[in-house]
């Protein structure tokens, strides 16, 4: 008999919490934690090892229309 153990996985997220005025600082971001829903048959979980905030992202942090939705 095989018993499956349900494992609860917490995901940490870096979220833009306020729009920066000038140079972005750590105060403009927050780290939140969220429980990931169980992985279904045929799905897989990816672990992100690096995060990059590229110059392109600075424009996306502003409150204005863009050709791509946020």
N, C-alpha and C positions, 0 to 999 in steps of 0.2 A: 504494500500500500504506500502510495506517495502522498506526502502532505506538502502543500504549497504554503509558504510563509509570505504574507503580505508585508512588504517593506514600505514604510513611509519615507519619502524622499523630499527634503526641503531644498528649494531653489533660492539662491540669493540673486537679487536683481539690483542693478545700479539704475536709479530713476532720476530724471531731471525734475527737481522739486520746485525750482523757481527759475525764471528767465534771467540770465546774467545781464548786468549793466556794466559794460566794460569787459575785462578779462574774467572768464569763468573761474570760480574757486570751488573748493569742496563744499562750501555752504550752499551751493546751487544744486547739489545732488544729495540723495539719500539712499541708503541700502535697506532694502526690504526683503523679507523672507516669505515664501509662499510654498504651500504643499503642492507637489506635482501629482496630477491624477494618475491612477494606475496605468501602466503601459499595456496596451492591448496587443493581441496577436498580430504580428506583422509590423508593429511599431518598434522603434528603438530610441534610446536616450542618448543625447550628445552632450558631452562635457566641454564647455568653453574654457580654454586655457589662457587666452589673451584677449584683452579688450583694447581697442585703439580709439581715441577721440581725435579724428583727423580734422584739418582745417575746414573741410566741407561741412562738418557738423556744426561749426560756429553759426553759419547762416541758418541752419535748421533750428537753432535754439531761439531764434527771434520770432516774435508774434507777427507774422505776415503771411500773405498768400504765397504759395509755391506751386510749381508744376507737379509736384509729387506730394500726396497727403502725408502728414507726419505718422 
